[in-house]
Amino acid sequence: MWGAATSSYQIEGAWNEDGKGESIWDHFTHRPYMIDNDETGDIAADHYHRMPADVAIMQSLGLQSYRFSISWPRVLPEGRGQVNQQGLDFYDRLVDQLLAADIRPTATLNHWDFPQTLQDSGGWMDRDSADRFADYARVMFDRLGDRVAYWATHNEPWVAAFLGFAKGEFAPGFHDVSSAYQVAHHLLLSHGKAVQAFRDGGYRGRIGIVLNLSSFEPASNQAADLAAHSRIYQEFYNLFLDPIYRGSYPADLFDWIGSHQPKVQPGDMEIIHQPIDCLGINYYATDRISYNIQGGLLKTKQEPVSAPGWGKTEMGWGVNPPGLGGVLMDIKSNYGNPPVFVTENGTAMLDIPDETGFVEDWGRLNYIKEHLHAVYNALQGGANVKGYYVWSLMDNFEWARGYTPRFGIVRVDFSTQKRTLKQSALWYRQTIAENSILI
């Protein structure tokens, strides 16, 4: 299943229109010095007002599925209680327009834009947020559950927990390692409660979670580097996959982090350990891991790895397409070969538009093509891959980096909001039409 992905805060704009409440990203970006150039997602790609035309672009590309996220405070301005009908209606119209264009909706409930009102009362550090998330999930299941094909509870909970609460780079901007692990647990708990709500309601469609799974290589065969590699792997993979698929947290990692372990109450693991229908994997890069005494709690150093002939992206990430195949085979071997979707894969490279706005982004095109080769190789190796979503459908607000990095296969001129298909979009359209990787 061929698709493209976006997220609500990165493209919608309309941050305070039609009854929408404030999100932690609204709050975070309105503080000085949090974002490059003090940019915000207040307008972003203005998708909230341009949604029908954007769906028409998706249809022109032949997308079979569109992965979007729902802004929790657009639907529940206070995070709980009264539903904002105008916000709910927006997603209702989006789903109907997608279906009319023969595009399967794939909805993510939480792509980080958590309600600020709930943050003010403790946020994800507050255990009650897991119940508030389940309540919000029911609202969305009740309204859209008859038409949405695939649901994801959370997008990249590692990022929400560790960049938001340990490193302070993302909203809400905290810097406390213990909080990050507790937040990770509450995100998983809320995931389990939402899956329970989905099952209890007998809704159509399938449900899972989306994780950011980089590929990791030890820097050497020395014991210190191998142990460092194991710690990184456990934090990115086992910390989230083990509770969901095995009903337990990784013992070695928890021994290492000691007093930073989250508080887990009786019954929590049973709630988290709910059967899910599919797993989303966001893959961008491979890192080489070595032991470093100054490397934070895990005592590690991460360096980008690029395959021969590739440099780095505009984000400073390496480019290693075989790493995606390795991740897919890893999930096959270690977690029972569940149905998997590559829910994000793409790159930010220097885009130079011509006088019409067209971009010959051959670097991005080749990036996508080579990663699709890796998906094909994993399929040949027996990995249960069901779909691929390029990140991103359009240029957008790239979190702390603002508007400079451009990931889209569709260019957005943010001064006029004009959309222009890039070379990669034209290639992707043909790839979808032929269901094969075009040389």
matplotlib code that plots the C-alpha trace (Angstrom):
import matplotlib.pyplot as plt

x = [0.0, 1.6, 1.1, 2.4, 2.4, 2.1, 1.2, -1.3, 1.0, 3.4, 0.9, -2.5, -1.9, -5.1, -3.6, -6.4, -9.3, -12.7, -12.5, -9.1, -7.3, -3.6, -1.2, 2.2, 3.7, 1.8, 3.0, 6.6, 7.0, 5.6, 8.4, 11.6, 14.7, 13.0, 12.8, 15.3, 14.4, 11.7, 9.3, 6.0, 3.4, 0.7, 0.1, 2.4, 1.2, -2.3, -3.8, -6.7, -8.0, -6.6, -7.5, -9.7, -7.0, -4.4, -6.5, -6.8, -3.0, -2.9, -5.4, -3.3, -0.3, -2.3, -1.8, -3.5, -3.4, -2.7, -1.4, -2.4, -2.5, -5.3, -4.8, -6.1, -6.7, -8.6, -11.1, -11.0, -9.7, -9.3, -8.0, -11.1, -14.8, -16.6, -16.0, -15.3, -17.6, -15.9, -12.6, -14.2, -16.0, -12.7, -11.4, -14.8, -14.6, -11.0, -11.9, -14.8, -12.8, -10.1, -12.6, -14.2, -10.7, -10.3, -7.5, -7.5, -7.3, -4.6, -5.0, -2.5, -4.1, -1.0, 1.8, 3.0, 0.6, -0.7, -3.3, -1.6, -4.3, -3.5, 0.2, -0.5, -1.9, 1.0, 1.0, 2.3, 4.0, 0.5, -0.8, -4.3, -3.2, -3.4, -7.2, -7.7, -6.0, -8.3, -11.3, -10.1, -9.5, -13.1, -14.3, -12.3, -13.2, -16.9, -16.8, -14.4, -14.2, -16.6, -14.3, -10.7, -8.8, -5.8, -5.2, -2.0, -2.1, 1.2, 3.9, 7.4, 6.9, 10.7, 10.8, 7.9, 9.5, 13.2, 13.4, 10.5, 11.4, 15.1, 16.8, 14.5, 14.7, 11.0, 7.9, 7.2, 11.0, 11.9, 15.3, 14.9, 15.9, 13.7, 10.7, 11.4, 11.2, 8.0, 6.5, 7.5, 5.6, 2.5, 2.6, 2.7, -0.1, -2.2, -1.6, -2.8, -5.9, -6.7, -6.3, -8.7, -11.2, -10.9, -11.5, -14.3, -16.1, -15.9, -14.8, -13.8, -10.2, -6.9, -4.8, -1.2, 1.6, 4.4, 8.0, 11.1, 13.6, 17.0, 19.6, 22.5, 26.0, 28.6, 31.8, 34.0, 34.0, 35.4, 33.3, 32.7, 31.3, 29.2, 27.7, 27.0, 25.3, 23.2, 22.1, 21.0, 19.2, 17.3, 16.2, 15.0, 13.7, 13.1, 11.8, 8.7, 8.5, 9.1, 6.1, 3.8, 4.9, 6.3, 4.6, 7.8, 10.5, 14.1, 15.8, 19.4, 18.4, 16.4, 19.4, 21.5, 19.2, 18.6, 16.6, 15.4, 13.1, 9.4, 6.9, 4.8, 1.6, 0.2, -1.8, 0.0, 2.0, -1.2, -2.8, 0.2, 0.5, -2.6, -2.5, -2.1, -2.9, 0.2, 3.4, 4.5, 8.2, 9.7, 13.2, 15.6, 19.2, 21.8, 24.1, 27.4, 27.5, 30.6, 31.2, 31.8, 32.3, 30.7, 27.8, 25.0, 23.2, 23.8, 27.5, 27.3, 28.3, 26.3, 27.8, 25.9, 26.6, 26.3, 26.5, 29.2, 28.4, 26.1, 26.8, 24.6, 21.2, 20.2, 19.5, 23.1, 21.9, 23.7, 22.0, 22.1, 19.3, 20.3, 19.7, 16.0, 16.1, 18.0, 15.4, 12.6, 14.4, 15.1, 11.4, 10.7, 13.3, 12.8, 9.1, 7.2, 7.1, 4.0, 2.4, 4.6, 4.2, 7.1, 5.1, 7.8, 10.8, 12.2, 14.9, 15.5, 17.9, 18.7, 15.9, 16.5, 13.3, 13.2, 11.2, 8.0, 8.6, 9.6, 12.4, 14.6, 15.2, 17.2, 18.8, 15.5, 14.3, 17.3, 17.0, 13.4, 14.3, 17.2, 15.1, 12.4, 15.0, 15.8, 12.0, 11.9, 14.9, 13.2, 10.1, 12.1, 13.6, 10.1, 9.5, 5.7, 5.8, 2.3, 2.9, 5.2, 4.6, 7.0, 7.7, 6.5, 3.7, 4.5, 7.1, 6.1, 7.2, 10.1, 9.8, 12.8, 14.3, 11.5, 10.9, 14.4, 14.6, 12.3, 11.1, 8.2, 7.8, 5.4, 7.0, 5.2, 6.0, 5.2, 4.8, 2.0, 1.1, 1.4, 2.0, 4.3, 5.0, 8.7, 10.6, 10.4, 6.6, 6.4, 8.6, 6.7, 3.4, 4.8, 6.2, 2.8, 1.1, 3.4, 3.8, 7.5, 10.7, 11.6, 15.3]
y = [0.0, 3.2, 6.4, 9.7, 11.1, 14.4, 15.5, 18.1, 20.7, 20.6, 21.4, 22.6, 26.1, 27.7, 27.3, 29.3, 29.2, 27.6, 26.8, 25.0, 24.9, 25.6, 22.6, 22.2, 23.0, 26.2, 27.2, 26.0, 27.9, 31.1, 31.2, 33.0, 31.0, 27.6, 27.4, 28.4, 31.9, 32.0, 30.4, 28.8, 26.5, 29.2, 29.1, 26.3, 24.9, 26.2, 22.8, 23.5, 26.0, 24.2, 20.6, 19.9, 21.1, 19.1, 15.9, 16.6, 16.7, 13.3, 11.9, 13.2, 11.3, 8.1, 7.7, 4.6, 5.8, 9.1, 9.1, 12.2, 13.0, 14.5, 17.6, 16.6, 20.2, 20.9, 18.3, 18.7, 22.2, 21.5, 18.0, 16.6, 17.3, 19.4, 18.4, 21.1, 20.3, 22.4, 20.7, 17.3, 18.2, 19.1, 15.6, 14.2, 16.2, 15.1, 11.4, 11.7, 13.6, 11.0, 8.2, 10.0, 10.2, 6.4, 7.0, 5.0, 7.2, 6.2, 8.3, 8.9, 10.0, 11.7, 13.2, 15.3, 18.2, 17.4, 19.9, 22.6, 22.6, 19.0, 19.9, 22.6, 20.0, 17.6, 16.5, 13.0, 13.0, 12.7, 9.1, 10.4, 11.5, 7.9, 7.9, 11.3, 9.9, 6.9, 9.2, 11.3, 8.1, 7.0, 10.4, 9.8, 6.1, 7.0, 9.7, 8.2, 4.5, 3.4, 4.9, 4.9, 1.8, 2.1, 3.8, 4.5, 5.5, 7.4, 8.6, 8.0, 7.9, 7.9, 11.4, 12.7, 11.3, 11.9, 15.0, 16.6, 15.6, 14.6, 16.8, 19.8, 20.1, 19.6, 20.6, 20.8, 21.6, 19.8, 18.4, 15.5, 12.0, 10.4, 12.2, 10.9, 7.3, 7.9, 9.7, 6.7, 4.4, 6.6, 6.9, 3.1, 2.8, 5.2, 3.2, 0.1, 1.8, 3.2, -0.3, -1.7, 1.0, 0.2, -3.5, -2.9, -0.6, -3.2, -0.6, -1.4, -1.1, -2.0, -0.4, -0.2, 2.2, 4.0, 3.8, 5.5, 2.7, 3.7, 1.1, 0.9, -0.5, -1.0, 1.0, -2.1, -5.5, -4.3, -5.1, -1.5, -0.6, -3.7, -2.9, 0.7, -0.5, -2.9, 0.0, 2.2, -0.7, -1.4, 2.2, 2.6, -0.9, -2.9, -0.1, 0.1, -3.2, -5.5, -4.2, -4.4, -7.7, -9.5, -7.8, -6.7, -4.0, -4.8, -5.9, -5.0, -1.4, -1.0, -2.3, 0.3, 3.3, 2.4, 5.1, 6.6, 3.6, 4.6, 3.8, 0.8, -0.1, -3.6, -4.4, -1.8, -4.4, -6.4, -3.2, -2.3, -5.9, -5.7, -7.5, -4.9, -5.4, -3.8, -1.9, 1.4, 2.0, 5.4, 5.0, 7.7, 6.9, 4.5, 5.4, 4.0, 3.5, 3.7, 3.9, 7.4, 8.3, 11.7, 10.3, 10.9, 8.3, 5.6, 6.5, 6.3, 8.3, 8.2, 9.0, 9.1, 6.3, 6.8, 4.0, 4.4, 7.3, 9.1, 12.2, 13.7, 15.3, 18.8, 17.6, 16.3, 12.7, 10.0, 8.1, 4.3, 2.6, -1.0, 0.0, 0.0, -3.5, -4.5, -2.9, -4.8, -8.1, -7.4, -7.0, -10.2, -12.2, -10.8, -9.9, -12.6, -11.0, -8.8, -6.8, -3.8, -0.5, 1.9, 4.8, 7.5, 7.5, 10.5, 13.2, 16.9, 18.0, 21.4, 22.3, 24.9, 25.8, 27.2, 30.3, 28.2, 26.7, 23.3, 21.4, 18.8, 16.9, 14.0, 13.5, 12.9, 10.8, 8.5, 8.4, 7.1, 4.7, 3.1, 2.7, 1.0, -1.4, -2.1, -2.7, -5.1, -7.0, -7.4, -8.6, -11.2, -12.2, -12.8, -9.6, -8.9, -5.4, -4.1, -0.6, 2.4, 6.1, 8.7, 11.6, 14.0, 14.7, 18.4, 20.8, 21.7, 23.0, 20.8, 21.2, 22.9, 23.5, 25.7, 25.9, 25.6, 21.8, 20.6, 17.0, 17.3, 15.7, 18.7, 22.1, 24.7, 28.4, 29.5, 33.2, 32.3, 28.7, 27.6, 23.9, 22.5, 18.8, 18.1, 15.7, 13.1, 13.4, 12.8, 9.7, 8.5, 8.8, 6.6, 4.1, 3.8, 3.4, 0.6, -0.9, -1.3, 0.5, 2.5, 2.7]
z = [0.0, -1.2, 0.8, 2.1, 5.6, 7.5, 11.0, 12.3, 13.9, 11.0, 8.3, 9.6, 10.9, 12.2, 15.7, 17.5, 15.1, 15.3, 18.9, 18.9, 22.2, 22.8, 22.4, 24.0, 20.6, 20.3, 23.8, 23.1, 19.8, 21.2, 23.8, 22.5, 21.4, 21.3, 17.5, 14.7, 13.6, 16.2, 13.7, 14.7, 13.3, 13.6, 9.8, 8.7, 5.3, 6.0, 5.4, 7.7, 5.0, 2.0, 2.8, -0.3, -2.7, -0.8, -1.1, -4.8, -5.0, -3.2, -5.7, -8.6, -7.2, -7.1, -3.3, -2.0, 1.6, 3.5, 7.0, 9.0, 12.7, 14.7, 16.8, 20.3, 21.4, 18.1, 19.1, 22.9, 23.6, 27.3, 26.7, 28.2, 28.6, 26.0, 22.3, 19.8, 17.0, 14.4, 15.1, 14.9, 11.7, 10.0, 10.4, 9.4, 6.1, 5.6, 5.9, 3.6, 1.0, 1.2, 0.7, -2.2, -3.8, -3.2, -0.6, 2.6, 5.8, 8.3, 11.5, 14.3, 17.5, 19.0, 17.0, 19.9, 20.0, 23.5, 25.1, 27.1, 29.7, 30.5, 30.5, 33.1, 35.4, 35.0, 31.4, 30.6, 34.0, 35.4, 35.3, 34.7, 31.2, 30.1, 30.9, 29.3, 26.2, 26.1, 26.5, 23.5, 21.5, 22.1, 20.8, 17.6, 17.2, 17.7, 15.0, 12.4, 13.3, 10.6, 7.9, 9.0, 7.9, 10.2, 13.5, 15.4, 19.0, 19.2, 16.8, 18.1, 21.8, 22.3, 20.8, 22.9, 26.1, 25.6, 23.3, 25.2, 28.8, 29.0, 26.4, 26.3, 22.6, 21.9, 23.7, 26.6, 26.9, 30.2, 31.1, 33.5, 32.6, 35.3, 33.9, 30.4, 31.5, 33.5, 30.5, 28.3, 30.6, 30.7, 26.9, 26.7, 29.3, 27.4, 24.2, 26.0, 27.3, 23.8, 22.2, 24.9, 24.1, 20.4, 21.0, 23.5, 21.0, 18.2, 15.7, 12.1, 10.9, 12.6, 15.3, 16.2, 17.2, 15.3, 16.6, 15.4, 14.8, 13.6, 12.7, 15.1, 14.5, 17.2, 16.5, 17.2, 18.7, 21.9, 24.9, 25.9, 22.4, 22.2, 25.6, 24.6, 21.4, 23.5, 25.8, 22.9, 21.2, 24.4, 24.9, 21.3, 20.6, 23.8, 26.0, 23.7, 21.8, 24.8, 26.9, 23.8, 22.5, 25.6, 28.5, 30.3, 30.3, 29.4, 32.6, 31.6, 30.7, 33.9, 35.9, 34.2, 34.7, 38.4, 40.2, 36.9, 36.4, 36.0, 38.7, 37.4, 39.1, 39.3, 36.2, 34.0, 31.9, 31.2, 29.9, 27.7, 26.5, 24.3, 20.9, 18.1, 14.5, 13.0, 13.7, 12.1, 11.6, 11.0, 9.6, 8.6, 9.5, 10.8, 13.7, 14.8, 18.6, 20.8, 24.5, 25.8, 29.4, 28.7, 26.8, 29.3, 31.3, 28.8, 28.3, 24.5, 21.4, 18.2, 14.8, 11.5, 9.0, 5.3, 2.7, 0.0, -2.3, 0.0, 2.1, 4.8, 4.6, 5.5, 9.0, 9.3, 9.2, 7.3, 4.4, 4.7, 2.8, 3.8, 7.4, 6.7, 5.5, 8.6, 10.9, 9.0, 9.3, 13.0, 13.7, 11.7, 13.7, 17.2, 17.4, 15.5, 12.1, 12.7, 9.8, 9.4, 7.6, 6.9, 8.2, 7.5, 5.3, 3.5, 3.6, 3.8, 1.0, -0.4, -2.7, -5.4, -7.2, -10.7, -11.7, -11.7, -8.3, -9.7, -7.9, -9.6, -6.3, -7.7, -4.3, -2.6, -5.5, -5.3, -1.5, -1.7, -4.5, -2.7, 0.5, -1.5, -2.7, 0.9, 1.5, -1.5, -0.2, 3.2, 1.5, -0.3, 3.0, 4.4, 6.3, 6.6, 5.1, 4.1, 3.0, 2.6, 3.4, 2.2, 4.6, 3.7, 1.4, 1.5, 3.0, 6.5, 9.9, 11.0, 14.7, 16.4, 13.0, 11.7, 7.9, 6.6, 6.2, 3.5, 3.5, 1.1, -2.3, -2.9, -2.5, -0.5, -1.0, 2.5, 1.3, -1.0, 0.0, -3.6, -4.0, -6.7, -7.4, -7.2, -9.4, -6.6, -6.6, -10.3, -9.9, -6.9, -8.9, -11.6, -9.1, -7.5, -10.9, -11.9, -8.4, -9.0, -8.3, -11.3, -12.2]

ax = plt.figure().add_subplot(projection="3d")
ax.plot(x, y, z, "-o")
ax.set_aspect("equal")
plt.show()
